[in-house]
Amino acid sequence: MPIRRGSDIGSPARTRSRKKSRRLWTAGAIALSLPLGLTAAAQGNASSPFGDEPELLQYEEQFLTLYETIKDPANGYFSDEGIPYHSVETLIVEAPDHGHQTTSEAYSYLIWLEAQYGQVTGDWQPFNDSWALMEEWMIPSADEQPSNSFYDPSSPATYAPESTDPADYPAQMDPDVPVGEDPLADELSSTYGTDEIYGMHWLQDVDDTYGYGSACGGTAGDPTFINTFQRGPQESTWETVTHPSCDDFSFGGENGYLDLFTGDASYAQQWRYTNAPDADARAVQAAYWANQWASEQGNAAAVAGTVEKAAQMGDYLRYSMYDKYFKEIGDCVGPSECAAGSGKSSNHQLMSWYYAWGGALDTSAGWAWRIGASYAHFGYQNPMAAYVLSTDEALIPQSPSAGEDWGNSLDRMIEFYTWLQSAEGGIAGGATNSWEGDYGTPPAGTPTFYGMYYDEKPVYHDPPSNRWFGMQAWSMQRLAEYYYVSGDERVGPVLDKWADWVVGEVTIGEGGDFQIPAELEWSGAPDTWDPANPGDNAGLHVEVTAHSQDVGVTGSLANALSFYAAASGDTAAQETASGLLDALLANQDAQGIAVPETRGDYSRFGDEVYIPEGWSGTMPNGDVIEPGSTFSSIRSFYQEDENWPQVEAYLNGGDAPTFEYHRFWAQADIAIALATYTQLFGAEE
């Protein structure tokens, strides 16, 4: 799962009650003409794993069964604090480099899962508890972001260039490069009476495996904010140095870990956090549905407090709409030549890959910084969240300009999907306002979108960020959901073409055998965007180069196709969704739904991690960090993992190891899809 978050470089050097009926699930303005009851495929499914009970009713039963499997402490999805792990298994390297880390993504999936549970059972306490858990553990508390009061919105951060080569780091900071003004800070402070940021950091070491828990006055063994990616788009997980989000120089080298990433005359102990906007937006999306479902049950008051907090999160999420250094949007070339933004001229109106904030640990010598991000990936857009944050009275944020900002963002996102759709139907990467992260000059002829440059693989290149099909399923689920709720005719043609392409690439066999796209290759480029006369992108192409049985992505794809089918009446999409759900349910084991995965990429455990000459330090467990260090040499704890012998044998010339992973987000995605299908196509009992 190639989630990864952008660099925060640029700082001045963390017992249920069953419903008695099922009905056609409607929301918003769209009216459905689909018949109630089973699909033709479901009616004729003699090999259904459900026995004699109608399939649609069984999908809801299977939702509850999988929900209980996930929540069973014996199955290992949660820590003692109730935090969802990235995976049950500990030896797993993806964006998190250990299974008992977690991400803001996992928290957002927990919130969504509990919203669906409330819809099915009428019990809203788990939903409220999931938000409270996230607020307690994944939003930095006041003492974890202590110097925000020193932040100067007229000088948000000091510029440091990014590079495509990790060996170019530390990146030298340049205070002479002009940066724009932050137009949100004063509005947010005035609205909420605080300078703190209400957003999730993206990565947490739940079991304190690395040992950073004791830094900055913390408690060893507690869940701890950490970070990894800091050195440009070519830095894969295998080339990172995992470090604490609060760096008091207890570990690492003389300056903690700071001088691995930024070059400065001196270094101060500091905290810094990176937000993953797609996760915060997913939490808002889930809160919308919780409010809708609770209201239908006559119990909106049960979730009102949590929904209000979701609106607040959406207010701060607007930081993801801004250029990294608040420079003007469009034709932005040259660090000094690209104009500093004023007002909202630095707002690209899309959801970028991250926003970040940080400051001094010593509040007697305080300073603080904030940055947006210049890269917008289609996979992170969430038109459903933008829609509800701009139109739903319960979720329009309190800040005076927030509703308008999100309304503008919704329109811009819809244009973005249209601009990036390939001739075949897949959606290409995205755009950037800062070519290669240093406001460089793009190749001649690079297409643009409101002056931002087309980028086939925004943010990271190893592997390319738009190779993984999961980005298609995740993002288009949100677009299909928006289509179902709003009936917006602008997105119908995009979804029609995408769904036709996807359904043609899916195969469903017998006994749980199925295949969905896994990896994509791209060629060509879109036409430069002209909103008055959009091109047909005849020169932009995608090819599916590999298929897989990725169960989490399959759940998300089934969800996307279900919403699209409910909105459009597309029978093939609906039958594909139900067929995929049946195939997933045929792959159950005691801990959930999983299939074997062969991990050839684990050969990279021996990859060298770039460390500058002359730099030396230690990890909390004593592992030495120096030139020549490798991914595994600074993570020796892996050698104690029960699954290490399989990896070790592979590194010694054996076969690539095969595991069955139980990722929390994947199990949640499947469960949510099961409940969604029942809600969309269910019949009265």
C-alpha positions as CSV (number, residue, x, y, z in Angstrom):
1,M,0.0,0.0,0.0
2,P,2.1,2.9,-1.2
3,I,0.8,5.7,1.0
4,R,3.5,8.1,1.8
5,R,3.5,11.6,3.1
6,G,5.5,14.6,1.9
7,S,8.4,16.2,3.5
8,D,8.0,18.8,6.2
9,I,11.3,20.3,5.1
10,G,11.0,24.1,5.0
11,S,10.8,24.5,8.8
12,P,13.4,26.6,10.6
13,A,15.6,23.8,11.5
14,R,5.5,14.8,15.5
15,T,-24.6,-6.7,22.5
16,R,-26.1,-5.0,19.3
17,S,-29.8,-4.3,18.3
18,R,-30.7,-5.3,14.8
19,K,-32.7,-3.2,12.5
20,K,-36.1,-4.7,11.7
21,S,-36.3,-3.5,8.1
22,R,-34.1,-2.7,5.1
23,R,-35.0,-0.1,2.6
24,L,-33.6,1.5,-0.5
25,W,-31.0,3.8,0.8
26,T,-31.4,7.3,-0.5
27,A,-29.6,10.6,0.3
28,G,-29.7,14.0,-1.3
29,A,-31.4,15.0,-4.5
30,I,-30.9,11.9,-6.7
31,A,-33.9,9.6,-7.3
32,L,-33.2,6.0,-8.0
33,S,-35.1,3.9,-10.5
34,L,-33.3,0.6,-9.8
35,P,-35.6,-2.3,-8.8
36,L,-35.5,-3.5,-5.2
37,G,-34.3,-7.0,-4.4
38,L,-31.6,-9.2,-5.8
39,T,-29.6,-8.6,-8.9
40,A,-29.8,-11.2,-11.6
41,A,-26.4,-12.4,-10.7
42,A,-27.3,-12.8,-7.1
43,Q,-30.5,-14.6,-7.8
44,G,-28.7,-17.1,-9.9
45,N,-25.7,-17.6,-7.6
46,A,-26.0,-21.3,-6.8
47,S,-22.6,-21.4,-5.2
48,S,-23.3,-18.5,-2.8
49,P,-21.4,-19.0,0.5
50,F,-24.5,-17.9,2.4
51,G,-26.6,-21.0,2.0
52,D,-30.3,-20.5,1.6
53,E,-30.7,-17.0,3.0
54,P,-31.0,-14.2,0.4
55,E,-27.7,-12.9,-0.5
56,L,-28.4,-9.2,0.3
57,L,-29.4,-10.0,3.8
58,Q,-26.3,-12.1,4.2
59,Y,-24.1,-9.3,3.1
60,E,-25.3,-7.4,6.2
61,E,-24.8,-10.4,8.3
62,Q,-21.3,-10.8,6.9
63,F,-20.7,-7.1,7.7
64,L,-21.5,-7.8,11.4
65,T,-19.5,-11.1,11.4
66,L,-16.4,-9.4,9.9
67,Y,-16.9,-6.4,12.3
68,E,-16.9,-8.7,15.2
69,T,-13.8,-10.5,13.9
70,I,-12.0,-7.2,13.6
71,K,-13.0,-6.1,17.1
72,D,-12.2,-9.4,18.8
73,P,-9.1,-8.7,20.9
74,A,-7.8,-12.2,20.2
75,N,-7.3,-11.4,16.6
76,G,-4.8,-8.6,17.2
77,Y,-6.0,-5.6,15.3
78,F,-5.9,-3.2,18.2
79,S,-3.4,-2.1,20.8
80,D,-4.2,-2.1,24.6
81,E,-5.2,1.6,24.1
82,G,-7.7,0.6,21.4
83,I,-5.6,2.0,18.6
84,P,-5.9,0.1,15.2
85,Y,-2.6,-1.3,14.0
86,H,-1.6,-1.0,10.4
87,S,-1.6,-4.8,10.4
88,V,-1.9,-7.7,12.7
89,E,1.4,-9.0,11.5
90,T,4.5,-7.0,12.6
91,L,6.9,-7.8,9.8
92,I,5.5,-5.8,7.0
93,V,7.1,-2.9,5.1
94,E,5.0,-0.5,3.1
95,A,4.6,3.2,3.9
96,P,4.7,2.2,7.5
97,D,7.8,0.2,8.0
98,H,6.4,-2.0,10.8
99,G,3.0,-3.6,11.2
100,H,2.4,-2.2,14.7
101,Q,2.7,1.3,13.6
102,T,-0.5,3.0,12.5
103,T,-1.5,5.8,10.2
104,S,-4.1,8.5,10.3
105,E,-5.6,6.5,7.4
106,A,-6.3,3.6,9.8
107,Y,-8.0,5.9,12.3
108,S,-10.2,7.3,9.6
109,Y,-11.2,3.8,8.5
110,L,-12.1,3.0,12.1
111,I,-14.3,6.0,12.2
112,W,-16.0,5.0,8.9
113,L,-16.4,1.4,10.1
114,E,-18.1,2.5,13.3
115,A,-20.4,4.9,11.3
116,Q,-21.5,1.8,9.3
117,Y,-22.0,-0.1,12.5
118,G,-24.2,2.6,13.8
119,Q,-26.3,2.6,10.6
120,V,-26.8,-1.2,11.0
121,T,-27.4,-1.4,14.7
122,G,-28.5,2.0,15.9
123,D,-25.7,2.1,18.4
124,W,-23.6,5.3,18.0
125,Q,-21.4,5.0,21.0
126,P,-18.6,3.2,19.1
127,F,-18.6,5.9,16.4
128,N,-18.2,8.7,19.0
129,D,-15.6,6.6,20.8
130,S,-13.6,6.2,17.6
131,W,-13.4,9.9,17.1
132,A,-12.4,10.5,20.7
133,L,-9.7,7.8,20.4
134,M,-8.4,9.6,17.3
135,E,-8.5,13.0,19.0
136,E,-6.7,11.6,22.1
137,W,-3.9,9.8,20.3
138,M,-3.5,11.1,16.7
139,I,-4.1,14.9,17.0
140,P,-1.1,16.4,18.8
141,S,-2.2,17.9,22.1
142,A,-1.4,21.4,23.3
143,D,1.8,20.3,25.0
144,E,2.8,18.4,21.9
145,Q,2.6,21.6,19.7
146,P,3.6,24.1,22.3
147,S,4.9,27.2,20.5
148,N,2.2,27.9,17.9
149,S,1.6,31.3,19.5
150,F,4.8,32.5,18.0
151,Y,3.7,31.7,14.4
152,D,3.9,34.7,12.1
153,P,1.4,34.3,9.2
154,S,3.3,36.8,7.1
155,S,6.4,34.6,7.2
156,P,5.1,31.0,7.3
157,A,8.4,29.1,6.8
158,T,12.0,29.3,5.5
159,Y,12.4,27.9,2.0
160,A,14.5,24.8,1.4
161,P,14.6,23.2,-2.0
162,E,13.6,19.6,-2.6
163,S,15.7,17.2,-4.7
164,T,15.1,14.1,-6.7
165,D,18.2,12.5,-5.2
166,P,18.4,11.7,-1.4
167,A,22.2,12.2,-1.6
168,D,21.5,15.9,-2.2
169,Y,20.3,16.2,1.4
170,P,20.5,17.9,3.8
171,A,18.8,20.7,1.8
172,Q,20.2,24.1,2.5
173,M,17.7,26.6,3.9
174,D,17.5,29.9,2.1
175,P,15.9,32.8,4.0
176,D,16.3,35.1,1.0
177,V,13.8,33.3,-1.1
178,P,10.4,35.1,-0.7
179,V,7.5,33.2,0.7
180,G,3.8,34.2,0.7
181,E,1.4,35.0,3.5
182,D,-0.8,32.5,5.2
183,P,-4.4,33.7,4.9
184,L,-5.9,31.0,7.2
185,A,-4.0,31.4,10.5
186,D,-5.7,34.5,11.9
187,E,-9.2,33.3,10.8
188,L,-8.7,29.9,12.4
189,S,-7.3,31.4,15.6
190,S,-10.2,33.9,15.8
191,T,-12.8,31.2,15.1
192,Y,-11.5,28.6,17.6
193,G,-9.7,30.7,20.2
194,T,-6.5,28.8,19.9
195,D,-3.3,28.7,17.7
196,E,-3.2,24.9,17.8
197,I,-3.8,22.8,14.7
198,Y,-6.8,20.4,14.7
199,G,-5.5,17.8,12.3
200,M,-4.0,14.3,12.5
201,H,-0.3,13.6,12.2
202,W,0.1,10.8,9.7
203,L,2.3,8.1,11.4
204,Q,2.5,6.7,14.9
205,D,4.7,4.0,16.5
206,V,1.9,2.4,18.6
207,D,4.0,-0.1,20.5
208,D,7.0,2.3,20.7
209,T,9.0,-0.4,18.7
210,Y,11.7,2.2,17.8
211,G,12.0,3.5,21.4
212,Y,11.3,7.2,20.8
213,G,8.6,7.3,23.5
214,S,10.8,8.7,26.1
215,A,11.8,11.7,24.0
216,C,10.6,15.2,24.9
217,G,9.4,14.2,28.3
218,G,7.3,11.3,27.0
219,T,6.8,7.8,28.5
220,A,8.7,4.9,27.1
221,G,6.3,2.3,25.6
222,D,3.5,4.8,24.8
223,P,2.2,5.4,21.3
224,T,4.6,7.9,19.8
225,F,4.5,10.2,16.8
226,I,7.3,9.4,14.3
227,N,8.1,10.3,10.7
228,T,10.0,8.8,7.8
229,F,10.0,10.5,4.3
230,Q,12.0,13.7,4.2
231,R,14.3,13.5,1.3
232,G,12.5,14.0,-2.0
233,P,10.5,11.8,-4.4
234,Q,13.2,9.1,-4.9
235,E,13.4,8.3,-1.2
236,S,11.5,5.0,-0.9
237,T,10.6,3.5,2.4
238,W,13.7,1.3,2.1
239,E,15.9,4.4,2.1
240,T,14.4,6.3,5.1
241,V,15.7,6.9,8.6
242,T,12.7,6.7,10.9
243,H,12.9,9.5,13.4
244,P,10.8,11.1,16.2
245,S,8.4,13.9,15.4
246,C,9.6,15.6,18.6
247,D,13.4,15.8,18.4
248,D,15.1,16.9,21.7
249,F,18.4,15.4,20.5
250,S,18.1,12.3,22.8
251,F,18.7,10.0,19.9
252,G,20.4,10.2,16.5
253,G,23.5,12.5,16.2
254,E,24.7,15.7,17.7
255,N,21.6,17.5,16.3
256,G,19.3,14.6,16.7
257,Y,18.1,13.8,13.2
258,L,17.6,17.3,11.9
259,D,20.9,17.7,10.0
260,L,20.1,14.6,7.9
261,F,17.3,16.6,6.3
262,T,18.0,20.4,6.4
263,G,21.2,22.4,6.4
264,D,21.3,25.3,8.8
265,A,23.8,27.3,10.8
266,S,22.5,25.9,14.1
267,Y,19.8,23.6,15.2
268,A,17.1,23.9,17.9
269,Q,15.2,21.2,19.6
270,Q,11.8,21.1,17.9
271,W,8.5,19.3,17.1
272,R,7.0,18.9,13.7
273,Y,4.0,17.1,12.2
274,T,2.8,16.1,8.8
275,N,-0.9,15.8,7.9
276,A,-2.3,13.3,5.3
277,P,-5.3,15.2,3.9
278,D,-7.0,12.1,2.4
279,A,-7.3,10.6,5.9
280,D,-8.8,13.7,7.5
281,A,-11.2,14.1,4.6
282,R,-12.2,10.4,5.0
283,A,-13.0,11.1,8.6
284,V,-15.2,14.0,7.6
285,Q,-16.9,11.9,4.9
286,A,-17.7,9.2,7.5
287,A,-19.1,11.9,9.9
288,Y,-21.5,13.1,7.2
289,W,-22.9,9.6,6.9
290,A,-23.1,9.1,10.6
291,N,-25.2,12.3,10.8
292,Q,-27.4,11.2,8.0
293,W,-28.0,7.7,9.4
294,A,-28.5,8.8,13.0
295,S,-31.0,11.5,11.7
296,E,-32.9,8.9,9.8
297,Q,-33.1,6.9,13.1
298,G,-34.4,10.0,14.9
299,N,-31.2,10.2,16.9
300,A,-29.1,13.0,15.4
301,A,-28.3,14.3,18.9
302,A,-26.3,11.1,19.5
303,V,-23.6,12.2,17.0
304,A,-23.9,16.0,17.0
305,G,-20.8,16.7,19.1
306,T,-18.6,14.5,17.0
307,V,-20.0,15.9,13.7
308,E,-19.2,19.4,15.0
309,K,-15.6,18.3,15.5
310,A,-15.5,16.9,12.0
311,A,-16.5,20.3,10.7
312,Q,-13.6,21.8,12.7
313,M,-11.2,19.3,11.2
314,G,-12.4,20.3,7.7
315,D,-11.7,23.9,8.6
316,Y,-8.0,23.2,9.2
317,L,-7.9,20.8,6.2
318,R,-7.9,23.8,4.0
319,Y,-4.1,24.1,4.6
320,S,-3.9,21.3,2.1
321,M,-5.1,23.7,-0.6
322,Y,-2.1,25.9,-0.5
323,D,1.3,26.0,-2.3
324,K,4.1,24.7,0.0
325,Y,5.5,28.2,0.6
326,F,2.3,30.1,-0.2
327,K,3.5,31.2,-3.6
328,E,1.1,32.3,-6.3
329,I,-0.5,29.5,-8.3
330,G,0.3,29.1,-12.0
331,D,3.5,29.4,-14.1
332,C,5.5,29.4,-11.0
333,V,9.2,29.0,-12.1
334,G,12.2,30.0,-10.1
335,P,12.4,30.0,-6.3
336,S,13.0,33.8,-6.2
337,E,11.1,34.7,-9.4
338,C,7.9,32.9,-8.4
339,A,5.9,35.5,-6.7
340,A,4.9,35.3,-3.0
341,G,1.2,34.9,-2.6
342,S,-1.1,37.3,-0.9
343,G,-4.6,36.7,0.2
344,K,-5.7,33.5,-1.4
345,S,-3.6,33.7,-4.5
346,S,-1.6,30.7,-3.3
347,N,-4.7,28.5,-3.1
348,H,-4.8,25.9,-5.8
349,Q,-8.2,24.7,-4.6
350,L,-7.2,21.0,-4.7
351,M,-6.3,18.6,-1.9
352,S,-2.5,18.3,-1.9
353,W,-0.3,15.5,-0.5
354,Y,0.2,17.0,2.9
355,Y,0.3,20.1,5.1
356,A,2.8,20.4,7.9
357,W,3.5,22.5,11.0
358,G,6.1,22.7,13.7
359,G,8.0,24.9,16.1
360,A,10.5,25.2,18.9
361,L,10.4,22.9,21.9
362,D,11.7,25.8,24.1
363,T,8.8,28.2,24.5
364,S,11.1,30.8,26.1
365,A,12.8,31.1,22.6
366,G,9.7,30.4,20.6
367,W,9.1,30.2,16.8
368,A,6.8,28.2,14.7
369,W,6.2,27.4,11.0
370,R,3.5,26.0,8.7
371,I,3.6,24.8,5.1
372,G,1.1,23.6,2.5
373,A,2.1,21.4,-0.4
374,S,2.5,22.1,-4.1
375,Y,1.7,18.6,-5.4
376,A,-1.9,17.5,-6.0
377,H,-2.5,13.8,-6.7
378,F,-5.9,12.8,-8.1
379,G,-5.9,9.9,-5.7
380,Y,-6.1,12.2,-2.7
381,Q,-9.1,14.3,-3.9
382,N,-12.4,13.9,-2.0
383,P,-15.3,15.6,-3.7
384,M,-17.7,14.0,-1.2
385,A,-15.9,15.8,1.7
386,A,-15.7,19.0,-0.3
387,Y,-19.4,18.8,-1.0
388,V,-20.6,18.3,2.5
389,L,-18.1,20.9,3.9
390,S,-19.7,23.4,1.6
391,T,-23.4,22.5,1.6
392,D,-24.3,20.6,4.7
393,E,-25.4,22.8,7.6
394,A,-24.0,20.4,10.2
395,L,-20.6,20.3,8.5
396,I,-19.9,23.7,7.0
397,P,-16.9,24.9,9.2
398,Q,-17.3,27.9,11.4
399,S,-14.6,30.0,9.8
400,P,-16.2,32.8,7.6
401,S,-14.6,31.8,4.4
402,A,-14.5,28.0,4.8
403,G,-17.7,27.1,3.1
404,E,-16.9,29.1,0.0
405,D,-13.4,27.6,-0.1
406,W,-14.7,24.1,-0.1
407,G,-17.3,25.0,-2.7
408,N,-14.6,26.3,-5.0
409,S,-12.5,23.2,-4.2
410,L,-15.4,20.9,-5.2
411,D,-15.7,22.6,-8.6
412,R,-11.9,22.4,-9.1
413,M,-11.7,18.8,-8.2
414,I,-14.4,17.8,-10.7
415,E,-12.4,19.6,-13.4
416,F,-9.2,17.9,-12.2
417,Y,-10.7,14.4,-12.7
418,T,-12.0,15.4,-16.1
419,W,-8.6,16.8,-17.1
420,L,-6.7,13.7,-16.0
421,Q,-8.9,11.0,-17.6
422,S,-7.0,8.9,-20.1
423,A,-8.4,7.7,-23.4
424,E,-9.1,4.3,-21.8
425,G,-10.7,5.7,-18.7
426,G,-8.1,5.5,-15.9
427,I,-7.2,8.7,-14.1
428,A,-3.6,9.9,-14.4
429,G,-1.4,11.3,-11.7
430,G,-1.8,15.0,-11.0
431,A,-0.2,18.4,-11.1
432,T,2.3,20.5,-9.2
433,N,3.0,24.2,-8.7
434,S,6.6,23.5,-7.9
435,W,8.4,21.5,-10.6
436,E,10.6,18.9,-8.9
437,G,10.0,20.6,-5.6
438,D,12.3,23.6,-6.2
439,Y,10.1,25.7,-8.6
440,G,12.2,24.4,-11.5
441,T,11.5,24.7,-15.2
442,P,9.4,21.9,-16.6
443,P,10.1,20.3,-20.0
444,A,8.9,22.3,-22.9
445,G,5.3,21.4,-23.8
446,T,4.3,20.2,-20.4
447,P,0.5,20.5,-20.2
448,T,-1.0,22.7,-17.5
449,F,-4.1,22.9,-15.3
450,Y,-4.7,26.5,-14.3
451,G,-1.0,27.0,-14.7
452,M,0.0,24.0,-12.6
453,Y,2.2,21.5,-14.5
454,Y,1.1,17.9,-15.3
455,D,3.0,15.4,-13.2
456,E,2.6,11.7,-14.1
457,K,3.8,10.6,-10.7
458,P,3.4,13.4,-8.1
459,V,5.3,13.2,-4.8
460,Y,7.2,9.9,-5.1
461,H,8.9,7.9,-7.8
462,D,10.0,4.7,-6.1
463,P,7.6,3.2,-7.0
464,P,5.8,5.7,-9.1
465,S,2.8,7.2,-7.2
466,N,0.2,6.4,-9.9
467,R,1.3,2.8,-10.5
468,W,-0.8,1.3,-7.7
469,F,-4.4,0.7,-8.8
470,G,-5.6,1.3,-5.2
471,M,-5.4,5.0,-5.9
472,Q,-8.1,4.5,-8.6
473,A,-10.4,2.6,-6.3
474,W,-10.0,4.9,-3.3
475,S,-10.5,8.2,-5.1
476,M,-13.2,7.0,-7.5
477,Q,-15.2,5.6,-4.6
478,R,-15.5,9.2,-3.3
479,L,-16.4,10.5,-6.8
480,A,-19.1,7.8,-7.2
481,E,-20.4,8.4,-3.7
482,Y,-20.7,12.1,-4.6
483,Y,-22.5,11.3,-7.8
484,Y,-25.0,9.2,-5.9
485,V,-25.7,11.8,-3.3
486,S,-25.7,14.9,-5.5
487,G,-26.7,13.7,-9.0
488,D,-24.1,16.2,-10.4
489,E,-24.2,15.6,-14.2
490,R,-20.6,16.9,-14.6
491,V,-19.2,13.7,-13.2
492,G,-21.4,11.1,-14.9
493,P,-19.3,10.9,-18.1
494,V,-16.1,10.5,-16.2
495,L,-17.5,7.7,-14.1
496,D,-19.2,6.0,-17.1
497,K,-15.8,5.8,-18.9
498,W,-13.9,4.8,-15.8
499,A,-16.3,2.0,-14.8
500,D,-16.4,0.5,-18.3
501,W,-12.6,0.4,-18.3
502,V,-12.4,-1.2,-14.8
503,V,-15.2,-3.8,-15.3
504,G,-13.4,-4.9,-18.4
505,E,-10.2,-5.5,-16.4
506,V,-11.9,-7.6,-13.6
507,T,-12.3,-11.4,-13.8
508,I,-14.3,-13.4,-11.3
509,G,-14.1,-17.2,-11.2
510,E,-15.2,-19.9,-8.9
511,G,-14.4,-20.6,-5.3
512,G,-13.0,-17.2,-4.5
513,D,-10.9,-16.9,-7.6
514,F,-10.8,-13.3,-8.9
515,Q,-8.4,-10.7,-10.3
516,I,-8.5,-6.9,-10.3
517,P,-5.9,-4.5,-11.7
518,A,-2.8,-4.1,-9.6
519,E,-0.2,-2.0,-11.5
520,L,-0.6,0.6,-14.2
521,E,1.7,2.1,-16.8
522,W,1.1,5.5,-18.3
523,S,2.1,7.1,-21.5
524,G,1.5,10.5,-23.2
525,A,-0.1,13.4,-21.4
526,P,-3.4,15.2,-21.1
527,D,-4.3,18.2,-23.1
528,T,-3.7,21.6,-21.5
529,W,-6.9,22.3,-19.6
530,D,-9.3,24.7,-21.2
531,P,-12.5,24.8,-19.0
532,A,-14.5,26.3,-21.9
533,N,-13.3,23.6,-24.3
534,P,-11.9,20.5,-22.6
535,G,-9.8,18.3,-24.8
536,D,-10.4,14.5,-25.3
537,N,-7.0,13.5,-24.1
538,A,-6.5,11.2,-27.1
539,G,-2.8,11.2,-26.4
540,L,-3.0,10.1,-22.7
541,H,-3.0,6.3,-22.2
542,V,-3.0,3.7,-19.4
543,E,-2.2,0.0,-19.5
544,V,-2.9,-2.5,-16.8
545,T,0.4,-4.4,-16.5
546,A,-0.4,-6.7,-13.6
547,H,-3.4,-8.0,-11.8
548,S,-3.8,-9.2,-8.2
549,Q,-6.2,-10.2,-5.4
550,D,-5.5,-7.2,-3.2
551,V,-8.4,-7.7,-0.8
552,G,-8.5,-4.1,0.6
553,V,-8.5,-2.5,-2.9
554,T,-11.1,-5.1,-4.0
555,G,-13.4,-4.0,-1.1
556,S,-12.9,-0.3,-2.1
557,L,-13.5,-1.2,-5.8
558,A,-16.8,-3.0,-4.9
559,N,-17.8,0.0,-2.9
560,A,-17.1,2.4,-5.8
561,L,-18.9,0.2,-8.3
562,S,-21.9,-0.1,-6.0
563,F,-22.3,3.6,-5.7
564,Y,-21.9,4.1,-9.4
565,A,-24.4,1.4,-10.2
566,A,-26.9,2.9,-7.8
567,A,-26.5,6.3,-9.3
568,S,-26.5,5.2,-12.9
569,G,-28.4,2.0,-13.2
570,D,-25.4,0.2,-14.7
571,T,-26.1,-3.5,-14.3
572,A,-22.6,-4.7,-15.2
573,A,-21.1,-2.5,-12.5
574,Q,-23.6,-3.8,-9.9
575,E,-23.0,-7.4,-10.8
576,T,-19.2,-6.9,-10.7
577,A,-19.5,-5.4,-7.2
578,S,-21.6,-8.3,-5.9
579,G,-19.3,-10.8,-7.6
580,L,-16.2,-9.3,-6.0
581,L,-17.9,-9.3,-2.6
582,D,-18.7,-13.0,-3.0
583,A,-15.2,-13.8,-4.0
584,L,-13.8,-11.9,-1.0
585,L,-16.1,-13.8,1.4
586,A,-14.8,-17.1,0.0
587,N,-11.3,-16.1,1.2
588,Q,-12.1,-15.9,4.9
589,D,-9.9,-17.2,7.6
590,A,-10.0,-17.0,11.4
591,Q,-8.7,-13.4,11.4
592,G,-10.6,-11.9,8.5
593,I,-10.2,-12.0,4.8
594,A,-6.7,-12.6,3.3
595,V,-4.9,-14.1,0.4
596,P,-1.2,-15.2,0.0
597,E,1.1,-12.3,-1.0
598,T,4.6,-13.0,-2.3
599,R,6.9,-10.2,-1.4
600,G,9.8,-10.0,-3.9
601,D,10.4,-6.4,-2.8
602,Y,11.7,-7.8,0.5
603,S,15.1,-8.2,-1.2
604,R,15.4,-4.5,-0.3
605,F,15.9,-5.1,3.4
606,G,19.6,-4.8,2.5
607,D,19.2,-1.5,0.6
608,E,21.7,1.2,1.7
609,V,20.3,4.2,3.5
610,Y,22.0,7.4,2.4
611,I,23.9,9.0,5.3
612,P,26.2,11.9,4.6
613,E,30.0,11.5,5.1
614,G,31.0,12.5,8.5
615,W,27.6,12.0,10.0
616,S,27.2,9.4,12.8
617,G,24.6,8.6,15.4
618,T,22.6,5.8,17.0
619,M,19.0,4.6,17.1
620,P,17.4,4.3,20.5
621,N,18.3,0.6,20.6
622,G,21.9,1.3,19.8
623,D,21.9,0.5,16.1
624,V,24.6,2.6,14.5
625,I,23.6,5.2,11.9
626,E,26.6,5.9,9.6
627,P,27.5,5.9,5.9
628,G,26.9,2.4,4.6
629,S,24.0,1.7,7.0
630,T,21.2,-0.3,5.5
631,F,17.4,-0.5,6.0
632,S,17.8,-3.6,8.2
633,S,21.0,-2.5,10.0
634,I,19.2,0.4,11.7
635,R,16.2,-1.8,12.4
636,S,17.8,-4.8,14.0
637,F,14.6,-5.4,16.0
638,Y,13.3,-7.2,12.9
639,Q,15.7,-10.0,13.6
640,E,13.6,-10.9,16.6
641,D,10.4,-11.1,14.6
642,E,8.8,-14.6,14.2
643,N,8.7,-14.1,10.4
644,W,12.3,-12.9,10.0
645,P,13.7,-16.4,9.1
646,Q,11.7,-16.4,5.9
647,V,13.1,-13.0,4.9
648,E,16.6,-14.0,5.9
649,A,16.4,-17.1,3.8
650,Y,15.3,-15.0,0.9
651,L,18.2,-12.6,1.4
652,N,20.5,-15.6,1.4
653,G,19.3,-16.8,-2.0
654,G,16.1,-18.6,-1.3
655,D,12.6,-18.0,-2.6
656,A,10.7,-14.8,-2.0
657,P,8.7,-15.1,1.2
658,T,4.9,-15.4,1.1
659,F,2.6,-14.0,3.8
660,E,-1.1,-13.6,4.4
661,Y,-1.5,-10.1,5.8
662,H,-4.4,-8.7,7.8
663,R,-4.2,-5.0,7.3
664,F,-6.8,-3.1,9.4
665,W,-7.7,-0.7,6.6
666,A,-8.3,-3.6,4.2
667,Q,-10.6,-5.4,6.6
668,A,-12.5,-2.2,7.3
669,D,-12.8,-1.4,3.5
670,I,-14.4,-4.9,2.9
671,A,-16.8,-4.6,5.8
672,I,-17.9,-1.1,4.7
673,A,-18.4,-2.4,1.2
674,L,-20.6,-5.2,2.4
675,A,-22.8,-2.9,4.4
676,T,-22.9,-0.4,1.5
677,Y,-24.2,-2.9,-1.0
678,T,-27.0,-3.9,1.3
679,Q,-28.0,-0.3,1.9
680,L,-28.0,0.6,-1.8
681,F,-29.8,-2.5,-3.1
682,G,-31.6,-4.0,-0.1
683,A,-35.3,-4.9,0.0
684,E,-37.9,-4.6,2.7
685,E,-38.3,-7.6,4.9
